[in-house]
């Protein structure tokens, strides 16, 4: 049942993405530009939460707020190199599969792969397609190098983002999400590591989001 919009709390921004895909960084980036976007918490301007990628989702680890309690004026998708996300998911699944179970619970999807890389790849591809199918995404940006692109889009929407050194300094001074700031358990996977039956779909995602296939 669709809730009456008058019952919903209005917020400006929802940023969705993948687990280990940059929503923490996106929250910090929005705050850098003057907007109180929480990470897996709903703050004054909204939230960056992979959990809210599903209409049935809720912030499982933090404030327990549910996606269907809010109306978000704008929905953004942050993206990270697909092979980086898949690599991180392999590591996460080795520790626990709590988030994987949540995806199944919220979507009804059953994951059939047991091989770690195949499972992580299946999850990435399924969730990425699901995000586009179930959200009216207004804008997407890469967490690695699209900081100025996001800033300019916020201006296009009529907002007044702010950067204390001036917008001309954004690409020079706003630190991109750098996976090297996190301790590495293993090196990033390459396309050759991806199961052949899934490799073509991963290649398509890499190309669509403007990344190099030579990774």
Buried (B, 14 or more C-beta within 10 A) or exposed (E): EEEEEEEEEEBBBBBBBBBBBBBBBBBBBBBBBBBBBBBBBBBEBBBBBBBBBBEBBBBBEBBEBBBBEBBBEBBBBBBBBBBBBBBBBBBBBEEEBEBBEBBBEBBEBEBEBEEEBBBBBBBBBBBBEBBEEBBEBBBBBBBBEBBBBBBBBBEEBEBEBEBEEEBEEBBEEBEBBEBEEEEEEEEBBEBEBBEEEBBEBBBEBBEEBEBEEEE
